[in-house]
Amino acid sequence: MAIQLEECPKAQRKAFDVLRVAPYSAPFLRRHGLGHVLVVAHLPSGLLYYEDIEEGFETGVLDVDGVLHDHGCNQLTLSQALARAGI
C-alpha cells in the first residue's frame, strides 16, 4: 500500500492521511462464502478496504449484520478507489 500511496496525487495523500485507520479485518461476503478483507480507511461514504484475492482496493458499507458485500471483481489501485469515492 505504501508504494501505491506514493503514486497518488498530493491531495489524495493528504486526504488519506486524515481518513486512514490502523488496518483491521472485516467480514466480507464473497460469492462462495464468508471471508475477510482489510479495512484501511473510514471514508465519508463508507469503508475503504483491500481485497487480497483480487489484490485491489474497493469501497463499501457494512450491512446491518456488520458485513461488507462483494461488488464484483474490481482490482482498483488506491488512487482509483479514492477517486471513485470523490477524494
N, CA and C atoms as an extended XYZ file, in Angstrom:
261
Properties=species:S:1:pos:R:3:atomname:S:1:resname:S:1:resid:I:1 pbc="F F F"
N         0.817       -1.184        0.000 N   MET     1
C         0.000        0.000        0.000 CA  MET     1
C         0.867        1.255        0.000 C   MET     1
N         2.022        1.200        0.633 N   ALA     2
C         2.881        2.382        0.719 CA  ALA     2
C         3.304        2.870       -0.665 C   ALA     2
N         3.613        1.939       -1.553 N   ILE     3
C         4.025        2.329       -2.909 CA  ILE     3
C         2.858        2.985       -3.640 C   ILE     3
N         1.665        2.395       -3.517 N   GLN     4
C         0.505        2.987       -4.185 CA  GLN     4
C         0.160        4.353       -3.600 C   GLN     4
N         0.357        4.520       -2.310 N   LEU     5
C         0.092        5.823       -1.692 CA  LEU     5
C         1.042        6.879       -2.246 C   LEU     5
N         2.300        6.520       -2.434 N   GLU     6
C         3.272        7.454       -3.012 CA  GLU     6
C         2.896        7.856       -4.430 C   GLU     6
N         2.202        6.975       -5.152 N   GLU     7
C         1.809        7.249       -6.533 CA  GLU     7
C         0.544        8.099       -6.626 C   GLU     7
N        -0.146        8.301       -5.517 N   CYS     8
C        -1.362        9.126       -5.503 CA  CYS     8
C        -0.993       10.604       -5.617 C   CYS     8
N        -1.886       11.392       -6.218 N   PRO     9
C        -1.667       12.842       -6.216 CA  PRO     9
C        -1.583       13.360       -4.773 C   PRO     9
N        -0.920       14.478       -4.606 N   LYS    10
C        -0.691       15.055       -3.275 CA  LYS    10
C        -1.996       15.254       -2.501 C   LYS    10
N        -3.045       15.730       -3.168 N   ALA    11
C        -4.329       15.969       -2.488 CA  ALA    11
C        -4.912       14.659       -1.958 C   ALA    11
N        -4.792       13.585       -2.724 N   GLN    12
C        -5.282       12.287       -2.252 CA  GLN    12
C        -4.466       11.798       -1.057 C   GLN    12
N        -3.161       11.966       -1.113 N   ARG    13
C        -2.305       11.538        0.013 CA  ARG    13
C        -2.679       12.283        1.287 C   ARG    13
N        -2.905       13.584        1.180 N   LYS    14
C        -3.285       14.377        2.358 CA  LYS    14
C        -4.628       13.914        2.915 C   LYS    14
N        -5.604       13.698        2.033 N   ALA    15
C        -6.923       13.237        2.478 CA  ALA    15
C        -6.824       11.857        3.108 C   ALA    15
N        -6.054       10.965        2.496 N   PHE    16
C        -5.910        9.611        3.021 CA  PHE    16
C        -5.271        9.634        4.403 C   PHE    16
N        -4.298       10.510        4.614 N   ASP    17
C        -3.650       10.613        5.928 CA  ASP    17
C        -4.646       10.951        7.032 C   ASP    17
N        -5.669       11.712        6.696 N   VAL    18
C        -6.703       12.085        7.672 CA  VAL    18
C        -7.694       10.939        7.887 C   VAL    18
N        -7.992       10.187        6.831 N   LEU    19
C        -9.039        9.166        6.868 CA  LEU    19
C        -8.548        7.765        7.226 C   LEU    19
N        -7.252        7.547        7.157 N   ARG    20
C        -6.727        6.197        7.377 CA  ARG    20
C        -6.910        5.756        8.817 C   ARG    20
N        -6.996        4.456        8.970 N   VAL    21
C        -7.099        3.828       10.288 CA  VAL    21
C        -6.056        2.727       10.358 C   VAL    21
N        -5.768        2.272       11.572 N   ALA    22
C        -4.923        1.091       11.699 CA  ALA    22
C        -5.667       -0.047       11.004 C   ALA    22
N        -5.043       -0.714       10.048 N   PRO    23
C        -5.747       -1.752        9.297 CA  PRO    23
C        -6.359       -2.807       10.226 C   PRO    23
N        -7.592       -3.199        9.874 N   TYR    24
C        -8.259       -4.259       10.638 CA  TYR    24
C        -9.098       -5.112        9.702 C   TYR    24
N        -9.340       -6.308       10.120 N   SER    25
C       -10.092       -7.274        9.333 CA  SER    25
C       -11.590       -7.048        9.497 C   SER    25
N       -12.320       -7.162        8.382 N   ALA    26
C       -13.787       -7.042        8.413 CA  ALA    26
C       -14.378       -8.212        7.627 C   ALA    26
N       -15.512       -8.745        8.084 N   PRO    27
C       -16.147       -9.834        7.348 CA  PRO    27
C       -16.615       -9.368        5.974 C   PRO    27
N       -16.459      -10.248        5.000 N   PHE    28
C       -16.729       -9.913        3.604 CA  PHE    28
C       -17.424      -11.100        2.947 C   PHE    28
N       -18.624      -10.869        2.445 N   LEU    29
C       -19.392      -11.937        1.817 CA  LEU    29
C       -19.026      -12.050        0.351 C   LEU    29
N       -18.335      -13.128        0.025 N   ARG    30
C       -17.967      -13.431       -1.359 CA  ARG    30
C       -19.045      -14.330       -1.968 C   ARG    30
N       -18.962      -14.530       -3.249 N   ARG    31
C       -19.931      -15.408       -3.916 CA  ARG    31
C       -19.943      -16.810       -3.323 C   ARG    31
N       -18.788      -17.273       -2.871 N   HIS    32
C       -18.661      -18.642       -2.387 CA  HIS    32
C       -18.549      -18.748       -0.876 C   HIS    32
N       -18.919      -17.714       -0.156 N   GLY    33
C       -18.897      -17.798        1.294 CA  GLY    33
C       -18.295      -16.572        1.944 C   GLY    33
N       -18.237      -16.646        3.243 N   LEU    34
C       -17.753      -15.523        4.042 CA  LEU    34
C       -16.232      -15.554        4.146 C   LEU    34
N       -15.613      -14.419        3.885 N   GLY    35
C       -14.176      -14.262        4.033 CA  GLY    35
C       -13.912      -12.983        4.802 C   GLY    35
N       -12.723      -12.433        4.622 N   HIS    36
C       -12.359      -11.185        5.292 CA  HIS    36
C       -11.560      -10.298        4.354 C   HIS    36
N       -11.669       -9.002        4.557 N   VAL    37
C       -10.876       -8.006        3.845 CA  VAL    37
C       -10.194       -7.122        4.882 C   VAL    37
N        -9.259       -6.324        4.424 N   LEU    38
C        -8.509       -5.449        5.311 CA  LEU    38
C        -8.973       -4.005        5.133 C   LEU    38
N        -9.661       -3.460        6.128 N   VAL    39
C       -10.119       -2.070        6.091 CA  VAL    39
C        -8.926       -1.170        6.386 C   VAL    39
N        -8.721       -0.148        5.533 N   VAL    40
C        -7.572        0.737        5.691 CA  VAL    40
C        -7.954        2.198        5.939 C   VAL    40
N        -9.237        2.555        5.697 N   ALA    41
C        -9.670        3.936        5.922 CA  ALA    41
C       -11.177        3.993        6.120 C   ALA    41
N       -11.602        4.984        6.886 N   HIS    42
C       -13.023        5.288        7.055 CA  HIS    42
C       -13.303        6.543        6.239 C   HIS    42
N       -14.053        6.378        5.158 N   LEU    43
C       -14.387        7.474        4.260 CA  LEU    43
C       -15.737        8.061        4.636 C   LEU    43
N       -16.046        9.263        4.190 N   PRO    44
C       -17.379        9.814        4.440 CA  PRO    44
C       -18.490        8.909        3.886 C   PRO    44
N       -18.186        8.168        2.809 N   SER    45
C       -19.182        7.314        2.171 CA  SER    45
C       -19.141        5.856        2.618 C   SER    45
N       -18.250        5.514        3.532 N   GLY    46
C       -18.144        4.122        3.978 CA  GLY    46
C       -16.716        3.741        4.291 C   GLY    46
N       -16.379        2.507        3.970 N   LEU    47
C       -15.054        1.972        4.280 CA  LEU    47
C       -14.245        1.781        3.006 C   LEU    47
N       -12.952        2.011        3.119 N   LEU    48
C       -12.019        1.689        2.045 CA  LEU    48
C       -11.273        0.449        2.498 C   LEU    48
N       -11.315       -0.589        1.660 N   TYR    49
C       -10.679       -1.841        2.063 CA  TYR    49
C        -9.841       -2.427        0.931 C   TYR    49
N        -8.914       -3.300        1.343 N   TYR    50
C        -8.072       -4.034        0.404 CA  TYR    50
C        -8.569       -5.464        0.364 C   TYR    50
N        -8.826       -5.951       -0.842 N   GLU    51
C        -9.324       -7.307       -1.028 CA  GLU    51
C        -8.174       -8.154       -1.561 C   GLU    51
N        -7.681       -9.080       -0.747 N   ASP    52
C        -6.446       -9.794       -1.073 CA  ASP    52
C        -6.578      -10.817       -2.191 C   ASP    52
N        -7.748      -11.325       -2.464 N   ILE    53
C        -7.885      -12.301       -3.550 CA  ILE    53
C        -7.802      -11.590       -4.905 C   ILE    53
N        -8.515      -10.481       -5.041 N   GLU    54
C        -8.457       -9.703       -6.277 CA  GLU    54
C        -7.260       -8.753       -6.297 C   GLU    54
N        -6.620       -8.600       -5.146 N   GLU    55
C        -5.452       -7.733       -4.990 CA  GLU    55
C        -5.741       -6.306       -5.437 C   GLU    55
N        -6.839       -5.760       -4.894 N   GLY    56
C        -7.196       -4.392       -5.219 CA  GLY    56
C        -8.002       -3.753       -4.111 C   GLY    56
N        -8.207       -2.458       -4.244 N   PHE    57
C        -8.964       -1.678       -3.268 CA  PHE    57
C       -10.399       -1.511       -3.738 C   PHE    57
N       -11.296       -1.313       -2.800 N   GLU    58
C       -12.711       -1.091       -3.091 CA  GLU    58
C       -13.315       -0.350       -1.909 C   GLU    58
N       -14.480        0.207       -2.112 N   THR    59
C       -15.206        0.870       -1.035 CA  THR    59
C       -16.508        0.126       -0.792 C   THR    59
N       -17.017        0.249        0.413 N   GLY    60
C       -18.273       -0.398        0.741 CA  GLY    60
C       -18.811        0.079        2.070 C   GLY    60
N       -20.019       -0.364        2.350 N   VAL    61
C       -20.707       -0.016        3.586 CA  VAL    61
C       -21.112       -1.315        4.268 C   VAL    61
N       -20.923       -1.375        5.567 N   LEU    62
C       -21.339       -2.554        6.315 CA  LEU    62
C       -22.856       -2.679        6.294 C   LEU    62
N       -23.361       -3.916        6.160 N   ASP    63
C       -24.799       -4.109        6.247 CA  ASP    63
C       -25.211       -4.139        7.725 C   ASP    63
N       -26.458       -4.398        8.011 N   VAL    64
C       -26.954       -4.369        9.394 CA  VAL    64
C       -26.288       -5.430       10.269 C   VAL    64
N       -25.727       -6.468        9.639 N   ASP    65
C       -25.032       -7.516       10.385 CA  ASP    65
C       -23.532       -7.259       10.498 C   ASP    65
N       -23.072       -6.108        9.997 N   GLY    66
C       -21.653       -5.765       10.074 CA  GLY    66
C       -20.793       -6.463        9.043 C   GLY    66
N       -21.370       -6.774        7.880 N   VAL    67
C       -20.669       -7.487        6.821 CA  VAL    67
C       -20.598       -6.618        5.566 C   VAL    67
N       -19.437       -6.610        4.915 N   LEU    68
C       -19.278       -5.975        3.609 CA  LEU    68
C       -19.673       -6.981        2.539 C   LEU    68
N       -20.192       -6.495        1.421 N   HIS    69
C       -20.603       -7.382        0.336 CA  HIS    69
C       -19.748       -7.153       -0.900 C   HIS    69
N       -19.501       -8.240       -1.617 N   ASP    70
C       -18.712       -8.221       -2.845 CA  ASP    70
C       -19.401       -7.343       -3.889 C   ASP    70
N       -18.632       -6.455       -4.523 N   HIS    71
C       -19.157       -5.578       -5.568 CA  HIS    71
C       -18.643       -5.974       -6.943 C   HIS    71
N       -18.155       -7.179       -7.072 N   GLY    72
C       -17.595       -7.624       -8.344 CA  GLY    72
C       -16.092       -7.793       -8.224 C   GLY    72
N       -15.467       -8.025       -9.334 N   CYS    73
C       -14.034       -8.341       -9.351 CA  CYS    73
C       -13.195       -7.108       -9.656 C   CYS    73
N       -13.381       -6.061       -8.893 N   ASN    74
C       -12.598       -4.846       -9.107 CA  ASN    74
C       -11.197       -5.019       -8.544 C   ASN    74
N       -10.247       -4.517       -9.281 N   GLN    75
C        -8.855       -4.531       -8.849 CA  GLN    75
C        -8.326       -3.105       -8.919 C   GLN    75
N        -8.995       -2.219       -8.190 N   LEU    76
C        -8.651       -0.808       -8.244 CA  LEU    76
C        -7.355       -0.519       -7.505 C   LEU    76
N        -6.602        0.426       -8.044 N   THR    77
C        -5.456        0.928       -7.293 CA  THR    77
C        -5.995        1.812       -6.169 C   THR    77
N        -5.153        2.160       -5.245 N   LEU    78
C        -5.565        3.046       -4.155 CA  LEU    78
C        -6.062        4.373       -4.712 C   LEU    78
N        -5.357        4.943       -5.680 N   SER    79
C        -5.764        6.216       -6.259 CA  SER    79
C        -7.116        6.102       -6.965 C   SER    79
N        -7.349        5.027       -7.688 N   GLN    80
C        -8.634        4.831       -8.369 CA  GLN    80
C        -9.771        4.702       -7.373 C   GLN    80
N        -9.556        3.949       -6.291 N   ALA    81
C       -10.596        3.771       -5.282 CA  ALA    81
C       -10.908        5.091       -4.589 C   ALA    81
N        -9.881        5.875       -4.272 N   LEU    82
C       -10.102        7.182       -3.641 CA  LEU    82
C       -10.843        8.109       -4.600 C   LEU    82
N       -10.471        8.097       -5.871 N   ALA    83
C       -11.148        8.945       -6.863 CA  ALA    83
C       -12.615        8.533       -6.996 C   ALA    83
N       -12.880        7.244       -7.005 N   ARG    84
C       -14.265        6.763       -7.096 CA  ARG    84
C       -15.081        7.240       -5.894 C   ARG    84
N       -14.414        7.391       -4.740 N   ALA    85
C       -15.083        7.858       -3.531 CA  ALA    85
C       -15.159        9.394       -3.467 C   ALA    85
N       -14.677       10.059       -4.515 N   GLY    86
C       -14.741       11.515       -4.566 CA  GLY    86
C       -13.593       12.209       -3.862 C   GLY    86
N       -12.495       11.491       -3.681 N   ILE    87
C       -11.339       12.059       -2.979 CA  ILE    87
C       -10.185       12.211       -3.955 C   ILE    87
